[in-house]
């Protein structure tokens, strides 16, 4: 089941006109999704009157919800936006999953292996073998507005 999910997810990253992809293609697809999502959501939030110059932290859960955690003067409006636009929260989740895939490959493969083209089936097998599936679907925090890009957040408690 996980391998099929990964195969379908990776199929979206296959470059146009190609039948294979590389791990670099996964990184590039992640970067494009991130840029598009951030620009569109930031613009929509600004239209609603949200002060997008103040960074805020979103918590994305596996059920597909995105909520502000911490303080932001417009957190209620941001939460209402994601409640009214569940597709945006799902897009965020997919973008974060691509980020996890890209990071896993980058941490485990050489540069030449990152560039080697594979079928989506072979790549899905690689991820199934080399990645803890719970990592892919774990709750993830991101900081939005810091340098205009969402970043994976760290929860450090002392």
PyMOL commands that set and color helices and strands:
alter all, ss='L'
color gray80, all
select helices_A, chain A and resi 2-11+23-47+75-84+86-108+111-115+120-130+133-136
alter helices_A, ss='H'
color red, helices_A
select strands_A, chain A and resi 56-60+66-69+140-144+151-152
alter strands_A, ss='S'
color yellow, strands_A
deselect
rebuild
show_as cartoon
